[in-house]
Amino acid sequence: MSRTAKTFAAVLIVAVAVVAGVFLRHAVEEPLGVSVATAVKPFTLIDHNGRPVTDATFRGRALLLFFGFIRCPDVCPTSMSFAADLLNALGDSAGTLQIAFVTVDPERDTPEALRDYLANFDSRIAGLTGTPEQIAAVTKAFGVYYAKRALEGLDDYTMDHSTAFYLVSTNGQFHRAFALNDDSDEMIDELRAAISAASSPQKE
């Protein structure tokens, strides 16, 4: 093989690797869009009142999780406004659904900070934080992407993260992920179905 051919082959291999890496990262960030009956792996976190919570804490209610951070300038506040609208649209049924905002920035997002932040949207939305290890575990359990990124020219950082909502059924099974731009009526229908399952008498 000539030097030119070898050089071209090397460049091609690098290009394919880069494209594959971008694709894989994009795939992690995108919602699944399908129902998946998979048990959620156990996790332990701290809520916005400083109380420890686990995956079992929410058993018996449908659980809708969003992963973000308080200093997020756009996607997170938009998503929390959307979450508040969902709760209002569900009316009295909303009591059997728990929406939770899980921070991917536990170094800065304390329980108190989460409580103050979420009060701007709806007090029924729970804020969840924990140690960096606990956050790493729960994000891994849901396949959530997040990474700290330094802000150029500033002694500060931001967080890159997935932007989906993750629905867990009343029995702790992962149901599906929703993108923010998914059909809201369809999403409400699925949430109502999950809530209905929570309200139905359990078989012995």
C-alpha positions in Angstrom: 0.0 0.0 0.0 1.4 3.4 -0.9 2.0 6.2 1.6 -0.9 8.1 0.2 -3.2 5.2 0.5 -2.1 4.5 4.0 -2.6 8.1 5.0 -6.1 8.1 3.5 -7.0 4.9 5.3 -5.8 6.3 8.6 -7.9 9.5 8.1 -10.9 7.4 7.2 -10.6 5.3 10.3 -10.4 8.4 12.5 -13.4 10.0 10.8 -15.5 6.8 11.3 -14.5 6.7 14.9 -15.5 10.4 15.5 -18.8 9.9 13.7 -19.5 6.7 15.8 -18.7 8.6 19.0 -21.0 11.4 18.1 -23.7 8.9 17.2 -23.3 7.0 20.4 -23.5 10.1 22.6 -26.5 11.3 20.7 -28.2 7.9 21.2 -27.7 8.1 24.9 -29.3 11.5 25.0 -32.4 10.6 23.0 -35.5 9.1 24.6 -36.3 5.5 23.9 -39.8 6.3 22.7 -41.0 2.8 23.4 -42.4 0.9 26.4 -39.8 -1.2 28.2 -40.7 -3.4 31.1 -37.4 -3.2 33.0 -37.1 -3.0 36.8 -35.4 0.2 37.9 -32.1 -0.4 39.7 -32.2 0.6 43.4 -31.0 4.1 44.2 -30.7 6.4 47.2 -30.9 10.2 47.1 -31.8 13.2 49.3 -35.0 15.2 48.7 -35.4 19.0 48.9 -36.3 18.7 52.5 -33.1 16.9 53.4 -34.8 13.5 53.8 -33.3 10.3 52.4 -35.4 8.7 49.6 -34.9 5.5 47.6 -36.6 4.0 44.6 -39.0 2.2 47.0 -40.1 5.6 48.4 -42.2 6.2 45.3 -43.6 2.7 44.9 -47.4 2.8 44.5 -47.2 6.1 42.6 -46.2 6.8 39.0 -42.8 8.6 39.0 -41.7 11.0 36.3 -38.1 12.0 36.5 -36.1 14.8 34.8 -32.4 15.2 35.2 -30.9 18.7 35.1 -29.4 21.5 37.2 -30.5 24.8 38.7 -28.1 27.0 36.7 -29.4 25.6 33.4 -30.4 28.7 31.4 -33.1 27.2 29.1 -33.9 23.5 28.9 -34.4 22.9 32.6 -36.7 25.9 33.4 -38.7 25.1 30.2 -39.0 21.5 31.3 -40.1 22.4 34.8 -42.7 24.8 33.4 -43.9 21.9 31.2 -44.0 19.6 34.3 -46.1 22.1 36.2 -48.5 22.3 33.2 -48.8 18.5 33.2 -49.8 18.5 36.9 -52.4 21.2 36.3 -53.7 19.3 33.3 -54.1 16.1 35.3 -56.2 17.9 37.9 -57.2 15.8 40.9 -55.4 12.8 39.4 -52.1 14.5 39.8 -51.9 13.3 43.4 -50.9 9.8 42.3 -48.1 11.1 40.1 -44.8 12.3 41.5 -42.6 14.5 39.3 -39.0 14.8 40.5 -36.1 17.0 39.3 -32.9 15.1 39.9 -29.8 17.4 39.8 -26.7 16.4 37.9 -24.8 19.2 39.7 -24.8 18.0 43.3 -21.8 20.1 44.2 -23.9 23.3 43.9 -27.6 22.1 44.1 -28.3 21.6 47.8 -31.7 20.5 49.1 -32.4 24.1 50.1 -31.4 25.5 46.7 -33.6 22.9 45.0 -36.6 23.7 47.2 -36.3 27.4 46.4 -35.8 26.8 42.7 -38.8 24.4 42.3 -41.1 26.8 44.2 -40.9 29.0 41.1 -42.8 26.2 39.1 -44.9 24.0 41.3 -44.4 22.9 45.0 -45.6 19.4 44.1 -42.4 18.8 42.1 -39.7 17.1 44.3 -36.1 18.0 44.1 -33.5 15.2 44.5 -29.8 15.4 45.1 -27.1 13.3 46.8 -23.4 12.7 46.7 -21.6 12.6 43.4 -21.5 8.8 43.7 -25.3 8.6 44.3 -26.0 10.8 41.3 -23.7 8.7 39.2 -25.6 5.6 40.2 -29.1 6.9 39.5 -28.1 8.4 36.1 -26.5 5.1 35.2 -29.7 3.3 36.2 -31.7 5.4 33.7 -29.0 5.7 31.0 -28.8 9.5 31.5 -25.9 11.4 30.0 -24.3 14.2 31.9 -20.8 15.9 32.0 -19.2 18.9 33.6 -18.0 21.4 31.0 -15.7 24.4 31.8 -16.9 27.8 30.6 -14.2 29.3 28.4 -12.5 32.4 30.0 -14.4 32.0 33.3 -13.6 30.2 36.6 -16.9 28.4 36.3 -18.6 25.5 34.6 -21.9 24.3 33.2 -23.4 20.9 32.8 -24.2 19.0 29.6 -27.1 16.5 30.2 -29.9 14.5 28.7 -33.2 16.3 28.2 -35.8 13.6 28.5 -38.5 12.8 31.1 -38.3 9.2 32.4 -41.6 7.5 33.4 -41.5 4.7 36.1 -44.7 2.8 36.7 -46.2 2.2 40.1 -44.5 -1.2 40.6 -41.0 0.2 39.9 -40.8 -0.7 36.3 -39.2 1.7 33.8 -42.0 2.5 31.3 -40.5 4.9 28.7 -38.8 8.2 28.1 -40.4 11.3 26.6 -38.8 14.1 24.8 -39.9 17.6 25.7 -41.3 18.0 22.2 -43.3 14.8 22.3 -47.1 15.2 21.8 -48.3 16.5 25.2 -51.8 15.0 24.8 -50.3 11.6 24.2 -48.0 12.0 27.2 -50.9 13.0 29.4 -52.8 9.9 28.2 -49.9 7.7 29.2 -49.6 9.4 32.6 -53.3 9.0 33.2 -52.9 5.3 32.4 -50.0 5.0 34.8 -52.0 6.9 37.5 -55.0 4.6 36.9 -52.8 1.6 37.5 -51.8 3.1 40.8 -55.4 3.6 41.8 -56.6 0.1 40.8 -56.9 -2.5 43.6 -53.8 -4.7 43.7 -54.4 -8.4 43.1 -53.3 -10.8 45.8 
